């Protein structure tokens, strides 16, 4: 699969944001947990170097410390928000 080489300036800005920051933010938490689950499940689709494998291991280790019930709740929130956005989009197209 194709990925992007982001500009150094973008990566420098991203260095100021941590996974901890994202997990602690109500507006990001459901999406970040979903992203973690999806990236772990789909990593086999990418050519990964050793650093990538180590990063995946570390992300999975953090992910697995989130209780299963909390993960399910956060996945549900993502699903609800996507459905709500889709319904709003359909409603706007009708208007």
BELFEN-V239964 format. One record per run of one state. SS is the DSSP state (2 for helix, 1 for strand, 0 for the rest). FROM is the first residue (numbers start at 0). LEN is the number of residues. If there is no record, write none. Layout:
BEGIN
SS_FROM_LEN, SS_FROM_LEN
END
This chain:
BEGIN
0_0_7, 2_7_7, 0_14_4, 2_18_6, 0_24_1, 2_25_20, 0_45_4, 2_49_16, 0_65_2, 2_67_27, 0_94_1
END
